[in-house]
Amino acid sequence: RNKQTAKQRGSIPLSVRHEVNERSQYRCERCGKHKSQVWTLEKAHIVRKWKMEGKCTANDIVNLCGPSSDSSTCHHWADYTREGREWLLDFQNRLEETS
């Protein structure tokens, strides 16, 4: 197979995880809660894995409180609502402007 799978394209390297944690200071990048205040802090893809074309970078990932299966969390809101998807794209644009 010459083409990477969506899982391979969406895998988050350890270096990217560290960069996102430093950027967010271990806080949810939407609500601002620290990792000690939430059930879990998760790395969420801004662009869906299956839509990604290259390797995953820190500008493709956002730290959000989770889990995404809990409807009261930012990760669920970002993944499953139109407003959340729009917020993710706006957040990515802001990241690209500052880098």
C-alpha positions in Angstrom: 0.0 0.0 0.0 1.5 3.3 -1.1 -1.0 5.6 0.6 -1.2 6.1 4.3 -4.4 5.1 6.1 -6.5 7.7 7.9 -5.3 6.3 11.2 -1.6 6.7 10.1 -2.2 10.3 8.9 -4.1 11.2 12.1 -1.7 9.7 14.6 -0.3 12.4 16.9 3.5 12.2 17.4 4.8 12.6 20.9 6.6 15.9 19.9 3.3 17.3 18.7 1.5 16.3 22.0 4.2 18.1 24.0 3.9 21.2 21.8 0.1 21.3 22.2 0.5 20.8 26.0 3.0 23.7 26.2 0.8 26.0 24.1 -2.3 25.2 26.2 -0.5 25.1 29.5 -2.4 21.8 30.2 -5.8 23.7 29.9 -8.8 23.1 27.8 -8.3 25.6 24.9 -12.0 26.4 24.8 -13.2 26.7 28.4 -9.8 27.2 30.1 -10.2 24.5 32.8 -6.9 23.0 33.9 -6.4 19.3 33.5 -6.8 18.9 37.3 -10.4 20.3 37.0 -11.7 18.0 34.3 -12.2 14.3 33.9 -9.7 14.1 31.0 -7.9 16.5 28.7 -7.9 15.1 25.2 -6.1 15.9 21.9 -8.8 16.7 19.4 -8.2 16.8 15.6 -9.3 20.1 14.1 -9.7 18.4 10.7 -11.1 14.9 10.7 -8.4 12.2 10.3 -9.9 10.9 7.1 -9.6 14.4 5.6 -6.0 15.0 6.6 -3.5 15.0 3.8 -0.1 15.3 5.5 1.4 14.5 8.8 -0.3 15.8 11.9 1.2 19.1 13.3 0.4 21.1 16.5 -1.8 23.4 14.3 -4.0 20.4 13.6 -4.6 19.5 17.2 -6.4 21.3 20.1 -6.5 20.3 23.8 -10.2 20.0 24.9 -11.8 18.7 28.1 -13.4 15.3 27.5 -14.3 12.6 27.0 -15.9 13.2 23.6 -18.7 10.7 24.5 -19.9 13.0 27.4 -22.3 15.6 26.0 -21.3 18.2 28.6 -17.6 18.5 27.5 -15.9 20.8 25.0 -14.6 17.8 23.0 -18.1 16.6 22.4 -19.3 20.1 21.6 -16.5 20.6 19.1 -17.0 17.2 17.4 -20.8 17.0 17.3 -22.2 20.5 16.8 -22.0 22.9 13.8 -21.0 25.7 16.1 -18.2 23.5 17.5 -16.8 22.6 14.1 -16.9 26.3 13.1 -15.0 27.2 16.4 -12.4 24.5 15.5 -11.7 26.0 12.1 -11.6 29.5 13.5 -9.2 28.3 16.2 -7.0 26.7 13.5 -6.9 30.0 11.5 -5.8 31.9 14.7 -3.1 29.4 15.2 -1.8 29.7 11.7 -1.8 33.6 12.0 0.4 33.4 15.1 2.9 30.9 13.7 
